[in-house]
């Protein structure tokens, strides 16, 4: 015996670091491209000058610094933060519910945030009030779902949660539709529509700073609980037999994922498909084990949203809603991933 590992085993041992490095390079490349592309195009050298030489005497360097720091950097940071949050939440939900078709809004968080923001716009509130109502609406919607699931005592807790989320989401969607009917068609209706379609146009550095602690807290909880998430893929009885407090663990993970999703949606509006498609792509690269899946999904999600927002800003005079672009890109990618998975099975 030579003691050498088979080529397949060698590749498997490097699979996670290779995928992580590739996802990190994608994320960094997407961020750099986002800083370069726009109505005022910048080269890599000009971006570098804008980043590190803000007090440079040359007028071009000063202009580059203004474009980089005041115009593009807030959108880039927000895109990276929101993409990472939605992808991580999606990966957590899919692993926890043992269902690859689950997305972060399965428990009604996006619908609740949408109703809160719609109400804030309808009442003529400030941007801060709209964001606060969106955040509170998302958390409240999930709290109602958990309450309904607690009142309906059945052996299949996951099924009850999903069905309760669908029912609550439908009711919240009806509330959004009612407010849209009552809203002023010349001012409020367009604002409501664009918020529900998502976008980074109105995000500034203050929004990023306000959202970062909540998203970081949710991500920290996922990292600390990452080894137990895999046990939730078993049946509740099997997980409890292994010493896992299933109910407490599931509630903790739902709270973490909901906190991240509600925070992201509150500053950008509803951006769909990120939490559904990106975890699938990450799973193809590193497998279903959550400890390996989380960092790759997080980086891929950040890069995906940054690239999508760059495409949004490159469409010309009128800026498309970011949620439309993620749907146009995400839906075909999702179909391809499903086709590839079915062919492998």
HUUR-V522940 format. One record per residue. N is the residue number from 1. RES is the residue in one small letter. OMEGA is omega in whole degrees, -180 to 180 (* if undefined). NEAR is the number of other C-alpha atoms within 8 Angstrom. D_FIRST is the distance of its C-alpha to the first C-alpha in whole Angstrom. Layout:
BEGIN
N_RES_OMEGA_NEAR_D_FIRST / N_RES_OMEGA_NEAR_D_FIRST
END
This chain:
BEGIN
1_x_-179_2_0 / 2_x_-179_3_4 / 3_x_180_4_6 / 4_x_177_4_8 / 5_x_173_6_11 / 6_x_-177_6_12 / 7_x_179_6_15 / 8_x_179_6_17 / 9_x_178_8_16 / 10_x_179_9_17 / 11_x_-179_8_20 / 12_x_-179_8_21 / 13_x_179_7_20 / 14_x_-174_8_23 / 15_x_-179_10_25 / 16_x_180_11_28 / 17_x_178_7_28 / 18_x_180_8_28 / 19_x_180_11_31 / 20_x_179_11_33 / 21_x_179_8_33 / 22_x_179_8_34 / 23_x_178_12_37 / 24_x_178_10_38 / 25_x_177_8_39 / 26_x_-179_11_40 / 27_x_-180_15_43 / 28_x_178_9_44 / 29_x_178_9_44 / 30_x_179_12_46 / 31_x_179_13_48 / 32_x_178_9_49 / 33_x_180_10_50 / 34_x_178_14_52 / 35_x_-177_13_54 / 36_x_-169_11_54 / 37_x_177_12_56 / 38_x_179_10_59 / 39_x_173_6_63 / 40_x_-174_6_63 / 41_x_179_7_60 / 42_x_172_11_58 / 43_x_-179_7_55 / 44_x_178_8_52 / 45_x_179_7_54 / 46_x_176_10_57 / 47_x_178_14_55 / 48_x_177_9_54 / 49_x_180_12_57 / 50_x_-179_17_58 / 51_x_-169_10_56 / 52_x_-177_6_56 / 53_x_-177_10_60 / 54_x_-178_10_62 / 55_x_180_5_65 / 56_x_-176_8_64 / 57_x_-178_6_68 / 58_x_-178_6_67 / 59_x_-180_7_68 / 60_x_179_6_65 / 61_x_178_14_63 / 62_x_177_13_65 / 63_x_179_9_65 / 64_x_180_13_62 / 65_x_179_15_61 / 66_x_-179_10_64 / 67_x_-176_11_62 / 68_x_-170_13_59 / 69_x_-175_11_60 / 70_x_-175_9_63 / 71_x_-170_9_62 / 72_x_-176_11_58 / 73_x_178_10_56 / 74_x_180_13_58 / 75_x_-180_12_57 / 76_x_180_12_53 / 77_x_179_9_52 / 78_x_179_11_54 / 79_x_178_13_52 / 80_x_-178_15_49 / 81_x_-178_12_50 / 82_x_178_13_51 / 83_x_178_16_48 / 84_x_-179_14_46 / 85_x_-178_15_48 / 86_x_180_15_48 / 87_x_178_18_44 / 88_x_178_16_43 / 89_x_178_15_46 / 90_x_178_16_45 / 91_x_179_15_41 / 92_x_180_14_42 / 93_x_-178_13_45 / 94_x_178_13_42 / 95_x_-176_15_40 / 96_x_-177_12_42 / 97_x_178_10_44 / 98_x_-177_8_41 / 99_x_-179_8_43 / 100_x_179_8_42 / 101_x_-180_6_45 / 102_x_177_11_47 / 103_x_-177_11_48 / 104_x_-179_16_50 / 105_x_-177_9_53 / 106_x_-179_10_52 / 107_x_174_15_54 / 108_x_-176_15_57 / 109_x_180_17_57 / 110_x_178_13_57 / 111_x_178_13_60 / 112_x_177_17_62 / 113_x_178_18_61 / 114_x_178_15_63 / 115_x_179_14_66 / 116_x_179_15_66 / 117_x_178_15_66 / 118_x_178_13_69 / 119_x_179_11_71 / 120_x_178_13_71 / 121_x_-179_13_72 / 122_x_-180_10_74 / 123_x_179_6_76 / 124_x_-178_6_76 / 125_x_178_10_74 / 126_x_178_8_72 / 127_x_180_6_69 / 128_x_179_7_68 / 129_x_178_9_69 / 130_x_179_16_68 / 131_x_180_11_64 / 132_x_178_9_65 / 133_x_177_13_66 / 134_x_179_17_63 / 135_x_179_14_61 / 136_x_178_11_63 / 137_x_178_14_63 / 138_x_179_18_60 / 139_x_-179_14_59 / 140_x_180_9_62 / 141_x_179_15_61 / 142_x_177_14_57 / 143_x_177_8_59 / 144_x_179_9_62 / 145_x_179_14_59 / 146_x_178_9_57 / 147_x_178_8_61 / 148_x_-180_9_61 / 149_x_178_12_57 / 150_x_180_7_58 / 151_x_179_6_62 / 152_x_-176_7_60 / 153_x_176_7_58 / 154_x_-178_6_55 / 155_x_-179_4_52 / 156_x_-176_6_50 / 157_x_-179_9_51 / 158_x_179_7_49 / 159_x_179_7_51 / 160_x_179_11_54 / 161_x_-179_12_53 / 162_x_-180_10_53 / 163_x_177_8_56 / 164_x_177_12_58 / 165_x_178_13_57 / 166_x_-179_11_58 / 167_x_180_8_61 / 168_x_178_13_62 / 169_x_177_13_61 / 170_x_178_8_63 / 171_x_179_8_66 / 172_x_176_11_65 / 173_x_176_10_65 / 174_x_177_8_68 / 175_x_177_9_70 / 176_x_180_11_68 / 177_x_179_8_70 / 178_x_180_8_73 / 179_x_178_11_73 / 180_x_177_10_73 / 181_x_-177_6_76 / 182_x_-174_6_78 / 183_x_176_9_77 / 184_x_-175_7_79 / 185_x_-176_7_78 / 186_x_-177_6_78 / 187_x_-172_7_77 / 188_x_-174_11_75 / 189_x_179_11_73 / 190_x_178_9_71 / 191_x_178_9_70 / 192_x_-178_12_69 / 193_x_-179_8_67 / 194_x_177_10_65 / 195_x_-179_12_64 / 196_x_178_9_63 / 197_x_174_13_61 / 198_x_178_13_59 / 199_x_-178_14_59 / 200_x_-173_11_59 / 201_x_-176_5_62 / 202_x_-176_5_64 / 203_x_175_12_61 / 204_x_-177_8_62 / 205_x_178_7_60 / 206_x_177_6_62 / 207_x_179_9_60 / 208_x_179_13_57 / 209_x_-180_8_57 / 210_x_-176_7_59 / 211_x_-173_11_56 / 212_x_-178_9_53 / 213_x_-179_8_54 / 214_x_179_10_54 / 215_x_178_13_51 / 216_x_179_8_49 / 217_x_177_9_50 / 218_x_180_13_48 / 219_x_178_13_45 / 220_x_178_8_45 / 221_x_178_11_45 / 222_x_-180_11_42 / 223_x_-179_8_40 / 224_x_-177_7_41 / 225_x_-170_8_40 / 226_x_-177_10_37 / 227_x_-180_9_35 / 228_x_179_8_38 / 229_x_-180_12_39 / 230_x_-180_12_36 / 231_x_177_9_37 / 232_x_175_15_40 / 233_x_173_10_38 / 234_x_174_8_38 / 235_x_-178_7_42 / 236_x_-179_8_44 / 237_x_180_6_44 / 238_x_180_8_40 / 239_x_178_14_40 / 240_x_178_10_43 / 241_x_178_7_41 / 242_x_176_6_38 / 243_x_-180_6_41 / 244_x_174_10_42 / 245_x_-168_8_45 / 246_x_-176_10_45 / 247_x_180_6_49 / 248_x_-179_7_49 / 249_x_-179_9_46 / 250_x_179_10_47 / 251_x_179_8_50 / 252_x_-180_9_49 / 253_x_176_11_47 / 254_x_179_9_49 / 255_x_-179_9_52 / 256_x_-179_14_49 / 257_x_179_16_49 / 258_x_178_14_52 / 259_x_180_12_53 / 260_x_-178_15_51 / 261_x_-179_15_52 / 262_x_179_16_56 / 263_x_-180_12_56 / 264_x_-177_15_54 / 265_x_-177_15_57 / 266_x_-178_14_60 / 267_x_-176_10_60 / 268_x_-170_13_59 / 269_x_-175_13_60 / 270_x_177_12_58 / 271_x_-174_13_55 / 272_x_171_8_53 / 273_x_-178_12_50 / 274_x_-178_16_48 / 275_x_178_16_46 / 276_x_-173_15_46 / 277_x_-173_12_44 / 278_x_176_13_42 / 279_x_176_14_40 / 280_x_180_11_39 / 281_x_179_10_38 / 282_x_-180_13_36 / 283_x_176_10_34 / 284_x_-177_7_33 / 285_x_-171_9_31 / 286_x_180_13_30 / 287_x_-172_9_30 / 288_x_-176_8_33 / 289_x_-167_8_32 / 290_x_179_13_35 / 291_x_176_9_33 / 292_x_-175_11_32 / 293_x_-171_15_34 / 294_x_-177_11_37 / 295_x_-180_9_37 / 296_x_178_13_36 / 297_x_-180_16_39 / 298_x_-179_13_41 / 299_x_179_14_40 / 300_x_179_16_41 / 301_x_178_18_44 / 302_x_179_16_45 / 303_x_-179_17_45 / 304_x_-179_12_46 / 305_x_178_14_49 / 306_x_177_16_50 / 307_x_180_12_49 / 308_x_179_11_51 / 309_x_175_13_54 / 310_x_176_12_54 / 311_x_178_9_54 / 312_x_-177_12_57 / 313_x_-177_12_59 / 314_x_-174_9_59 / 315_x_178_9_61 / 316_x_-173_6_64 / 317_x_-177_4_67 / 318_x_-179_5_66 / 319_x_178_8_63 / 320_x_173_9_61 / 321_x_-177_11_60 / 322_x_180_14_57 / 323_x_177_12_56 / 324_x_-179_9_57 / 325_x_179_12_55 / 326_x_177_14_52 / 327_x_180_10_53 / 328_x_179_8_53 / 329_x_-173_8_50 / 330_x_-177_11_48 / 331_x_177_10_49 / 332_x_178_8_48 / 333_x_179_9_45 / 334_x_178_10_45 / 335_x_178_8_45 / 336_x_178_8_42 / 337_x_178_10_40 / 338_x_180_8_41 / 339_x_180_8_41 / 340_x_-180_8_37 / 341_x_180_8_36 / 342_x_179_7_38 / 343_x_178_6_36 / 344_x_179_5_33 / 345_x_*_4_34
END
